[in-house]
Amino acid sequence: FTYVSPAATVMTGYTPEEHYADPDLGFKLVHPDDRPLLDSLGHGRIPDDQPLILRWVHKDGTVIWTEQRNVPILDPKGNLIAVEGIARDVTKRKQAEEALDRERTLLRTLIDHLPCAIFVKDNEYRKLIVNRLHIDSVLGHLKYLQINSDINILGKTDFEVFPKELAEKFIVDDQKVIRDGKSILNKLESGMGPDGEKIWLLVSKVPLHDQDGSIIGMVGITNDITEMKRAEEQIRKDLEEKEVLLKEIHHRVKNNLAVISSLLNLQSRQIRTKQQAVEAFRESRDRILAMALVHEKLYQSHNFAGVDMKSYIGEMVSQLRNAYRLSQEIRIELDIEDAVIDINRAIPCGLILNELITNALKHAFPQERKGQITVSFKPSGDASYALTVSDDGVGMPPGLMHAESRTFGLNLIHLLTSQIGGEWSVDTDRGTAFRIRFPRDAK
């Protein structure tokens, strides 16, 4: 060194005299990781007119950032005879730049990972910043429109990307924001996805200002709320269904109470003795349970319009077993295929089954006789359902099927079968077999 200014002491902690005493001190000051840059300068790989940013290690061990410019001094023949350098402490500037870089990295990370499409436009309506979701949204729309979906949208206006009529639609709101300075918040818009499905978007656009408060562009954020809109629509439909169901429940309860009242009224006319009264109450209980079970099965399912007959018949038989304390001498076999019928026919069908099974339990096997009751319910090939309740018991008394001789239960079966548009027949060759057929479609 031939000259070192006193300011070097402030920057490095070393006096000019220490620099004069140690010719290598200028090299030793440079941070070890930055010494290759100093070598590059010596080999001419860095232009002389370009400032060199280096870290220096202060005498107290702290690291500072410096910016230095070196000017070569040549003799008349062009030979390098000296280097004149000027260095200044730029630590605060570097710290500010690093802080700015961290903020930019954080902002870019947020932009790229927030679950919404984000874009920034300048005051010429060109897109300066976009995130991945916005790119996917634009390219998806272009794919639906069957337009080149490989276009780079950065630096372009909507008129350079979309068809004119669509770009004119977009720019209306953009002008309100950039030209008039008005914010648009949470505007609901519809669009098209890449597969042509309708999507719902919540769009916000706000002005972007510089340090002087002048509008230099806008920031846009778009949230895809398609799933939320679908959920809202499903909730609306569910509420409508619940309202209809509630009205239907009131209607059904009213009708069922009317049916129960009519059954009790009809049966009361045949009561002559105390024993008949007890039997009438027991039979009425079974009929009410049969009706209640229909509603229980209906509301346990997700399909409020129909009743699963396989499950319903199985549980009804189980209830009757318990009610009549069925012994092991009488077996009930089920041959039920999958079928779902509407409630308006499920209740009459349930009452018919209750009457037929109850009659078999009460009358087919007197004096603890052994036997079997078979219940069958199957869809038939002629668009109807076939219901059969048969037993291998003693059979029906002669003449009981004549209209004038029918019991209350048989008259009820006849009435309910007609109600569901069906026909019934009885076979008494071996025991008793009631066969009922009614159409699958309600009329």
Secondary structure, 3 states (H helix, E strand, C coil): CCCCCCHHHHHHCCCHHHHHHCCCHHHHCECHHHHHHHHHHHCCCCCCCCCEEEEEECCCCCEEEEEEEEEEEECCCCCEEEEEEEEEECHHHHHHHHHHHHHHHHHHHHHHHCCCEEEEEECCCCEEEECHHHHHHHHHHHHHCCCCCCCCCCCCCHHHCCCHHHHHHHHHHHHHHHCCCCCEEEEEEEEECCCCCEEEEEEEEEEEECCCCCEEEEEEEEEECHHHHHHHHHHHHHHHHHHHHHHHHHHHHHHHHHHHHHHHHHHHCCCCCHHHHHHHHHHHHHHHHHHHHHHHHHHHCCCCCEEEHHHHHHHHHHHHHHHCCCCCCEEEEEEECCCEEEHHHHHHHHHHHHHHHHHHHHHCCCCCCCEEEEEEEEEECCCEEEEEEEECCCCCCCCCCCHHHCCHHHHHHHHHHHHCCCEEEEECCCCEEEEEEEECCCC
